[in-house]
Amino acid sequence: MTMKKQTAGAVTVAAAMVCVAASAGWRLGLIETWIAIVLNVVAFPFFLVALGLWWNAAEKEEGDTPFIGY
């Protein structure tokens, strides 16, 4: 199964929104510090990997997505 550029972009935006919402919620005092930390620690790797996949994804279906490393 190959990941389309649109799908990778959607995952990137969703993970970024979780990170921003957690940080804003902590800053405004709506959530506790440990919850904001857990949300950021979980969402940030998804953001980085999806951003790398989006960056390398082709506009057309031309085979596999290139390996971006660990």
Order of alpha helices (4+ residues) and beta strands (2+ residues): alpha-alpha
